[in-house]
Amino acid sequence: MIALVSAGIGGVVGAYVERERLGGDVRLPQAGRVPAGRAPDSVAGIAARALPSVVTLHVTGTDQEDTGTGFVLDAQGRILTNNHVVAPAGSDGAITVTFSSGDTVKATVVGHDSGYDLAVVQVNGVHGLTPLPLGNSDDVRVGDPVVAIGAPFDLANTVTSGIISAKERPITSGGDKGDGSDVSYVDALQTDAPINPGNSGGPLLDSRAQVIGINSAIRSADSGSDSDSSQAGSIGLGFAIPVNQAKRVAEELINDGHATHPVIGVTLDMSYTGDGARIDSKSANGGPAVARGGPAEQAGLKAGDVITEVDGQPVHTAEELIVKIRAHRPGDSLRLAVRRGGTDQQVTLRLGAAEQN
């Protein structure tokens, strides 16, 4: 009885002490410290190397404001981003660039191209810039791990990760002007790394922290593929411009102020609903649909021909044909499968160049 009563009293006293906090503060157990370093190919290791070279852009124009992302191309202060990020600035707007350190400076546009949805901006007076190394998008394989960095919904320095879900996805976006002059055509890398509004222009990095793509578009549950400047959220379908294409365009924007577009010299029938891309009966200004002296005429193409393959890859629409052409450089040779009057034939042509979209 004495032992039982003593135990009961002890329990009451213990409960009272705990309730009145007379026994000191509660200390919950915690694991030991994790070593500060991370493996270079881990998400944390990639982010640590890349973040100082990634910037957030704030763009203001007469009727619109936008937020996007970019990354340092060289020590001279050139930064690569999307054209649709800087487009709201127009000729009278303002662009500011904020670095991961929090420093903010003004920027000016070096060159931009709506057809590739790429732009280069310049900042001055900033020292110690570290360019992000450019990788080789031709070496990318489906399933490769990737890291995306950007400012989704203006949350700067946001890091997400995923894999390459697919390659050579024909993506079109833009087209707000109605005449097609602002439509971008991309043979894109697809990723499930979460990308949201504000990620536009940010880098898609491989396991070596090398840029393999420029994040540009998302497909949302309530909309088609579009630039991620819309307010829809990620459902794991993001698209990036392959860096090999972006590198060529960026170099032309820096060196010449504009980019050249590979062309075959035809006007396509964008309303054609059959399988393939059909050459129209005439151009937009009423002239011939096959440009005189152009690559297509030299290869023997005619109005009404339907192009069904490019270098052995099927083409189902005019948009897909444009995307496949844009994935090449002016001067490259293409092998086309062409259907004319129920007969299929193969033709080879050398791509021309144009400055217009």
TILUM-200323 format. One record per residue (C-alpha): residue number from 0; chain; x negated, y negated, z. Coordinates in steps of 0.2 Angstrom, whole numbers, plus 5000, padded with zeros to 4 digits. Layout:
N
num_chaine_c1_c2_c3
NUM_A_X_Y_Z
...
//
This chain:
357
num_chaine_c1_c2_c3
0_A_5000_5000_5000
1_A_4986_4988_5004
2_A_4977_4991_4988
3_A_4993_4989_4978
4_A_4998_4973_4986
5_A_4980_4966_4984
6_A_4981_4970_4965
7_A_4998_4961_4964
8_A_4992_4946_4973
9_A_4976_4946_4962
10_A_4987_4946_4946
11_A_4998_4931_4953
12_A_4983_4921_4957
13_A_4975_4925_4940
14_A_4990_4919_4931
15_A_4991_4904_4941
16_A_4973_4899_4938
17_A_4975_4902_4919
18_A_4991_4892_4919
19_A_4983_4878_4928
20_A_4967_4879_4919
21_A_4957_4881_4935
22_A_4946_4894_4927
23_A_4938_4883_4914
24_A_4942_4881_4895
25_A_4945_4896_4884
26_A_4931_4900_4872
27_A_4936_4911_4857
28_A_4923_4923_4850
29_A_4915_4917_4833
30_A_4903_4926_4821
31_A_4885_4921_4821
32_A_4878_4907_4809
33_A_4877_4912_4790
34_A_4860_4908_4782
35_A_4861_4891_4773
36_A_4855_4898_4757
37_A_4866_4906_4743
38_A_4861_4917_4729
39_A_4858_4906_4713
40_A_4871_4916_4703
41_A_4884_4915_4717
42_A_4898_4902_4715
43_A_4891_4892_4729
44_A_4874_4893_4722
45_A_4880_4887_4704
46_A_4890_4873_4712
47_A_4876_4867_4722
48_A_4865_4865_4707
49_A_4879_4858_4696
50_A_4888_4846_4707
51_A_4876_4832_4706
52_A_4877_4831_4687
53_A_4896_4831_4687
54_A_4906_4814_4687
55_A_4924_4808_4688
56_A_4930_4796_4676
57_A_4944_4783_4679
58_A_4951_4775_4664
59_A_4963_4760_4663
60_A_4971_4753_4648
61_A_4985_4741_4644
62_A_4999_4754_4647
63_A_4991_4769_4654
64_A_4978_4776_4667
65_A_4970_4792_4667
66_A_4957_4803_4677
67_A_4945_4815_4670
68_A_4928_4823_4672
69_A_4912_4823_4663
70_A_4894_4828_4665
71_A_4877_4821_4662
72_A_4869_4825_4645
73_A_4852_4816_4647
74_A_4842_4805_4659
75_A_4847_4790_4648
76_A_4864_4790_4656
77_A_4874_4798_4642
78_A_4889_4808_4648
79_A_4900_4820_4639
80_A_4919_4821_4641
81_A_4935_4823_4632
82_A_4942_4810_4619
83_A_4959_4811_4627
84_A_4951_4806_4644
85_A_4944_4789_4637
86_A_4957_4786_4624
87_A_4969_4776_4636
88_A_4955_4763_4637
89_A_4957_4758_4619
90_A_4947_4743_4614
91_A_4951_4732_4630
92_A_4952_4744_4644
93_A_4939_4749_4657
94_A_4930_4765_4661
95_A_4922_4769_4678
96_A_4911_4784_4682
97_A_4909_4790_4700
98_A_4895_4802_4704
99_A_4895_4816_4717
100_A_4886_4804_4729
101_A_4900_4792_4728
102_A_4891_4779_4718
103_A_4903_4771_4705
104_A_4897_4761_4689
105_A_4905_4755_4673
106_A_4904_4765_4657
107_A_4905_4761_4638
108_A_4910_4773_4624
109_A_4896_4778_4613
110_A_4907_4788_4601
111_A_4922_4798_4601
112_A_4931_4810_4590
113_A_4950_4815_4591
114_A_4948_4830_4580
115_A_4936_4839_4592
116_A_4943_4830_4607
117_A_4925_4825_4613
118_A_4918_4808_4618
119_A_4901_4802_4624
120_A_4900_4787_4636
121_A_4885_4778_4643
122_A_4881_4772_4660
123_A_4867_4760_4664
124_A_4856_4756_4679
125_A_4858_4773_4686
126_A_4841_4782_4690
127_A_4837_4800_4694
128_A_4850_4808_4683
129_A_4849_4827_4681
130_A_4856_4833_4665
131_A_4866_4849_4665
132_A_4857_4862_4654
133_A_4868_4868_4639
134_A_4869_4886_4636
135_A_4874_4896_4621
136_A_4893_4900_4619
137_A_4889_4913_4605
138_A_4882_4924_4619
139_A_4898_4923_4630
140_A_4907_4940_4632
141_A_4924_4943_4638
142_A_4924_4946_4657
143_A_4909_4935_4660
144_A_4910_4926_4677
145_A_4912_4907_4675
146_A_4914_4892_4686
147_A_4924_4876_4682
148_A_4920_4859_4691
149_A_4932_4844_4689
150_A_4944_4832_4698
151_A_4961_4840_4697
152_A_4974_4827_4702
153_A_4959_4816_4706
154_A_4952_4828_4719
155_A_4934_4825_4714
156_A_4921_4839_4715
157_A_4933_4853_4715
158_A_4925_4870_4711
159_A_4935_4885_4704
160_A_4930_4901_4697
161_A_4936_4915_4686
162_A_4931_4925_4671
163_A_4931_4922_4652
164_A_4948_4930_4647
165_A_4946_4929_4628
166_A_4936_4920_4614
167_A_4941_4912_4598
168_A_4958_4906_4603
169_A_4965_4894_4590
170_A_4971_4880_4600
171_A_4979_4863_4595
172_A_4983_4849_4606
173_A_4987_4830_4604
174_A_4998_4824_4590
175_A_5006_4809_4599
176_A_5003_4798_4584
177_A_5014_4808_4573
178_A_5003_4807_4558
179_A_4991_4821_4564
180_A_4976_4809_4565
181_A_4974_4813_4584
182_A_4977_4832_4583
183_A_4962_4842_4590
184_A_4958_4859_4583
185_A_4948_4871_4594
186_A_4942_4889_4593
187_A_4942_4889_4611
188_A_4935_4900_4626
189_A_4950_4906_4637
190_A_4947_4907_4656
191_A_4958_4911_4671
192_A_4947_4899_4682
193_A_4961_4887_4688
194_A_4961_4871_4678
195_A_4973_4857_4681
196_A_4976_4838_4676
197_A_4959_4829_4679
198_A_4948_4844_4675
199_A_4947_4837_4657
200_A_4930_4835_4651
201_A_4922_4845_4665
202_A_4909_4859_4662
203_A_4913_4877_4662
204_A_4897_4886_4668
205_A_4890_4903_4667
206_A_4881_4913_4681
207_A_4865_4903_4677
208_A_4874_4886_4680
209_A_4872_4883_4661
210_A_4887_4874_4652
211_A_4895_4886_4640
212_A_4911_4876_4637
213_A_4920_4859_4640
214_A_4937_4861_4649
215_A_4950_4853_4638
216_A_4967_4861_4639
217_A_4979_4872_4649
218_A_4995_4882_4645
219_A_5008_4879_4658
220_A_5024_4889_4662
221_A_5035_4874_4656
222_A_5025_4868_4641
223_A_5014_4874_4627
224_A_4996_4872_4625
225_A_4991_4854_4628
226_A_4978_4843_4635
227_A_4977_4845_4654
228_A_4982_4826_4656
229_A_5000_4832_4658
230_A_5006_4835_4675
231_A_5010_4853_4673
232_A_4999_4865_4684
233_A_4988_4880_4680
234_A_4995_4897_4678
235_A_4977_4904_4674
236_A_4977_4900_4655
237_A_4964_4887_4653
238_A_4954_4883_4637
239_A_4937_4876_4634
240_A_4928_4869_4619
241_A_4913_4880_4615
242_A_4897_4871_4620
243_A_4888_4875_4603
244_A_4902_4865_4594
245_A_4901_4852_4608
246_A_4882_4850_4606
247_A_4883_4847_4588
248_A_4897_4834_4589
249_A_4889_4825_4604
250_A_4872_4824_4594
251_A_4882_4816_4580
252_A_4891_4804_4591
253_A_4875_4798_4599
254_A_4865_4797_4583
255_A_4878_4791_4571
256_A_4893_4784_4581
257_A_4904_4797_4573
258_A_4906_4816_4570
259_A_4907_4825_4553
260_A_4921_4837_4550
261_A_4919_4853_4539
262_A_4932_4853_4525
263_A_4936_4864_4511
264_A_4945_4850_4501
265_A_4963_4855_4501
266_A_4980_4848_4507
267_A_4988_4862_4517
268_A_5007_4865_4518
269_A_5010_4863_4536
270_A_5028_4868_4535
271_A_5024_4885_4527
272_A_5032_4899_4537
273_A_5025_4914_4529
274_A_5009_4923_4534
275_A_4993_4914_4530
276_A_4989_4896_4526
277_A_4996_4890_4509
278_A_4988_4876_4499
279_A_5002_4862_4496
280_A_5008_4857_4478
281_A_5001_4839_4481
282_A_4991_4828_4493
283_A_4999_4816_4505
284_A_4997_4802_4493
285_A_5004_4811_4478
286_A_4987_4817_4471
287_A_4981_4834_4468
288_A_4982_4846_4483
289_A_4965_4853_4478
290_A_4952_4839_4479
291_A_4943_4836_4462
292_A_4925_4842_4463
293_A_4928_4848_4481
294_A_4922_4865_4489
295_A_4939_4873_4485
296_A_4940_4867_4467
297_A_4922_4873_4464
298_A_4927_4890_4472
299_A_4942_4892_4460
300_A_4956_4889_4473
301_A_4973_4882_4466
302_A_4989_4874_4473
303_A_5000_4888_4480
304_A_4986_4899_4485
305_A_4988_4907_4502
306_A_4972_4910_4512
307_A_4974_4925_4523
308_A_4957_4928_4530
309_A_4941_4918_4535
310_A_4925_4929_4536
311_A_4935_4944_4538
312_A_4946_4937_4552
313_A_4965_4935_4549
314_A_4973_4918_4547
315_A_4991_4917_4550
316_A_4995_4898_4550
317_A_4988_4882_4543
318_A_4982_4877_4560
319_A_4973_4893_4562
320_A_4963_4890_4546
321_A_4959_4872_4552
322_A_4952_4879_4568
323_A_4942_4892_4560
324_A_4934_4879_4548
325_A_4931_4867_4562
326_A_4921_4881_4571
327_A_4908_4879_4557
328_A_4896_4866_4552
329_A_4897_4856_4535
330_A_4886_4866_4523
331_A_4890_4883_4530
332_A_4897_4896_4518
333_A_4914_4904_4521
334_A_4921_4920_4513
335_A_4940_4918_4511
336_A_4953_4931_4507
337_A_4966_4923_4495
338_A_4983_4929_4489
339_A_4989_4922_4472
340_A_5004_4929_4464
341_A_5004_4945_4474
342_A_4986_4948_4470
343_A_4972_4947_4483
344_A_4955_4941_4479
345_A_4939_4936_4489
346_A_4931_4919_4486
347_A_4915_4911_4493
348_A_4914_4892_4496
349_A_4902_4880_4504
350_A_4910_4868_4517
351_A_4910_4849_4513
352_A_4910_4835_4526
353_A_4922_4822_4530
354_A_4923_4808_4544
355_A_4942_4808_4545
356_A_4952_4820_4556
//
